[in-house]
Amino acid sequence: MAKIGVFICHCGENIGAKIDCTRLTSAMNDHPGVSVSVEYKYFCSDPGQENVKKAIREHNLTGVVVAACSPRMHEATFRKACAEAGLNPYLCEIANIREQCSWVHTDQDMATEKAIEITRSLIEKVKLNNELQPIEVPVTKRALVIGGGIAGIQAALDIANAGQEVVLVEREPSLGGHMAQLSETFPTLDCSQCIMTPRMVEAAQHPKIRLLTYSEIEQVEGFIGNFKVRIRQKSRYVDMKACTGCGDCIQKCPQKKISDEFDCALGKRPAIYTPFAQAVPNIPVIDKEHCTFFKNGKCKVCQKVCETNAINFEMQDEFLDLEIGAIVVATGFQIQNTAMYGEYGYGKYADVITGLQFERLASASGPTAGKILRPSDGKEPQTIVFIQCAGSRDPSKGVKYCSKICCMYTAKHAMLYAHKVHGGKAHVFYMDIRAAGKGYDEFTRRAIEEDEAAYMRGRVSKVWLENGKLMVRGVDTLLGKPVEIAADMVVLATAITPQPDAREFAKVVGIGCDEYGFYNEAHLKLRPVETATAGIFLAGACQSPKDIPDSVSQASACASKVIGLFSRDQLEREPVIAINNESTCSGCWGCALACPYNAIEKKDILSRSGELIKQVAFINPGLCQGCGTCVTFCRSNSIDLAGFTEKQIFAEVMGL
Amino acid sequence: MSKPFEPKIVAFVCTYCTYAGADLAGTSRLKYPPNIRMVRLPCTGRISPMFILKALQKGADGVLVSGCHPGDCHFTHGNYHARRRWTVFRALLNFTGIPLERIRFSWISAAEGVKFAELISSLTEDIRKLGPFEQYKAMIHETEAPVSL
């Protein structure tokens, strides 16, 4: 027999002035199954909550309805009060008679009538509520960080320094990402490798970090606290334990003319190589595609010169299955191929280069050892033109968004050029100078005022070769005049784009992308580092174009989320999940089609002798988020949603 | 003079968007007619056509189904399932003897308090014009075969 307590809150005058609470209270007292119905000025106050608790104990209530403000406001408050009085918190329901009644209606009589119906329908629902227990899931305290650029390294170090295990996976042979390619960094002009490489070494040597370079994520299964991840360790053909990193093999490799990816095709590398001199780990890989032995079956020079017998041509890819509690995705970005701008001549003229190529030219570790030299003839360019927004903010040919970092790095390039080529002249075509950030606007002003870069607000329409000069035709919109500059070199500030395989990778990990392929955060403002999938977090430029300070901040934010998650042994979740009745389930898998979370698993029902009778759906309580789509999909009415069962909803409707 | 007809409208809404939008209409102190009764669900994907039939059987003169905008579902896909289900159900309405105008399907986000208030006002007016929904109740009474649950 139901014994329901109904508590009607005046909320001061908010409800009391518009709804006749005394009439509501007496109407509820007459309702079947109601043991007690009382009104009070503020039920959310301490004495108000005490009233509820006292009533639960005195009347031995089996359910509670609080007619008050929205459940989004105080459901948690009253459920906690119920629990303190010994009543299962899920036997408490809130009738929303403030936001959806007293505040929006003017006629007192009709508002009271509506409040009576709302409260009545929830009394009917709560009669059918079941005692529910929060779901507890254990947490594997090991984090996976995907991507070994600055964001991934920062996240890994922060988590590891908090004493938690980290697996750091990088698909290239070395840590470093794009930051390792840069020369100097804005707005301080400190050398990128000088600040980056110590971090790389720290990550590699950290006792809590397991570093897996030249490795990729094959598969991610499971849910928050309990992911199962399969990692493919690509074969380096070099035994990491035996190799000492002496570099003899790299010196002696006869194949030396392979375009160097790290130097953005401005340099050459052999077939056995480390991407750059400070690579971490400092162990080479054999590029199978270009290696003479793999191509022709003859050579093995590297094996002959290796004193530790580290070269192994028989090596195979290895798979590693790991249990992981939380995942940080820090897979970074790529720059857009600018070949679609035929008018800029990228790919046609050797001296039209991208900003990233300019970084390599300006870098002390680059192909020119830090000298700004033209790729075509190795001469120092006396006039240089920088074209900003070569792809960004161009809905017709490029991308719609602003790539955020180009204004700053172009100013930096103009400065580096002025510092290295005395007497040279830098021209910059820009749309707007977007220099929001600590010390950023001062930095761009310095490029203009001290280093005398000529900034022109306007676009470039064409670049062509004439008498050995790159002729740049543009417009200065502030003067309202067309401009032609005879340049020796043109640098394009190309757009930042997601990794080319970002969409496929999102499917592997189980997170969402936006229209471009950048990964979606759970809430742009309030949950910027979480994804919609619990336990997976985002750091760096895989979420949107970002500079180094932003990437590092986001990585540390991810780390704090992961550490927070790992501070508990068990996770508690709302028990609003779908439950399947296995005796009536026919195994049609309609639910599996409907489920957005892959929570439906196949379960074998065996006879006593071990023969398969049928397969039924099992809903993984860790994965189920409780949307209830499968419930409505189920043909045999086998699935129901705890807290929102068919019976409860029908009762609620009948109570109206 | 007799009292004007006051329709009863039952709304099945998801808690993340439309319920929150209705709360926003309240906190913004917007005004709309008191004919609407909300049933809160986790997601529009949870809504079965049977709920709608049940509400009409109970005496509702109109039904509203409302959730998150396409692409905004908290559960990523639930509202798409609801939309597909509605498309199929719509084709069956004639067969069940329910005029299409009695049922409204809409998207209202948690930020659209004004849209919620406007929708309820116009929906109430439309249903008021249609008058009480007696045919369905009469039909069920005649056959004495209540909708099986």
Contacts between the chains, C-beta under 8 A, distances in Angstrom:
chain1	res1	chain2	res2	distance
A	70	B	23	4.7
A	70	B	26	7.4
A	71	B	40	7.4
A	72	B	15	7.8
A	72	B	19	7.6
A	72	B	20	6.6
A	72	B	23	6.1
A	96	B	23	7.6
A	96	B	38	7.4
A	98	B	26	6.7
A	99	B	22	6.9
A	99	B	23	4.3
A	99	B	25	7.7
A	99	B	26	3.0
A	99	B	27	6.2
A	100	B	22	5.4
A	100	B	23	7.0
A	100	B	26	5.8
A	100	B	38	5.9
A	101	B	34	7.3
A	103	B	26	4.1
A	103	B	27	7.2
A	103	B	29	5.7
A	104	B	25	6.0
A	104	B	26	5.4
A	104	B	29	7.5
A	104	B	30	6.2
A	104	B	31	5.9
A	104	B	32	5.6
A	104	B	34	7.8
A	104	B	117	7.2
A	105	B	31	7.1
A	105	B	32	7.7
A	105	B	33	7.7
A	105	B	34	4.2
A	106	B	31	6.1
A	107	B	34	6.6
A	110	B	6	7.5
A	110	B	34	4.5
A	111	B	34	5.7
A	113	B	34	7.6
A	114	B	34	4.7
A	114	B	37	7.2
A	117	B	37	6.0
A	118	B	37	6.7
A	118	B	38	7.8
A	121	B	37	7.2
A	121	B	39	7.7
A	512	B	76	7.2
A	532	B	76	6.6
A	576	B	42	6.4
A	594	B	45	7.3
A	594	B	77	7.8
A	594	B	81	5.9
A	596	B	75	5.7
A	596	B	76	4.5
A	596	B	77	4.3
A	596	B	78	7.3
A	625	B	75	6.0
A	626	B	42	5.6
A	627	B	42	5.6
A	627	B	43	4.0
A	627	B	45	5.2
A	627	B	46	6.6
A	627	B	74	7.7
A	627	B	75	3.6
A	627	B	78	4.7
A	628	B	41	6.9
A	628	B	42	5.5
A	628	B	43	5.9
A	628	B	45	6.1
A	628	B	46	3.1
A	628	B	78	7.7
A	629	B	43	6.6
A	629	B	45	3.2
A	629	B	46	6.7
A	629	B	75	7.0
A	629	B	77	7.0
A	629	B	78	5.0
A	629	B	81	5.0
A	631	B	46	6.2
A	631	B	48	7.7
A	632	B	45	6.6
A	632	B	46	6.1
A	632	B	47	6.6
A	632	B	48	4.5
A	632	B	81	7.5
A	632	B	85	7.0
A	633	B	81	7.3
A	641	B	42	7.2
A	641	B	46	6.4
A	644	B	41	6.0
A	644	B	42	6.1
A	644	B	46	6.2
A	646	B	48	7.6
A	646	B	50	7.9
A	646	B	149	7.5
A	649	B	39	6.7
A	649	B	41	7.3
A	649	B	51	6.1
A	650	B	51	7.7
A	650	B	54	5.7
A	650	B	149	6.0
A	652	B	39	5.7
A	653	B	10	6.6
A	653	B	39	6.5
A	653	B	51	6.6
A	653	B	54	5.0
A	653	B	55	5.2
A	653	B	58	5.7
A	654	B	54	7.5
A	654	B	58	5.7
A	656	B	8	7.6
A	656	B	10	6.2
A	656	B	37	4.8
A	656	B	39	7.9
A	656	B	55	7.6
A	656	B	58	6.5
A	656	B	60	7.7
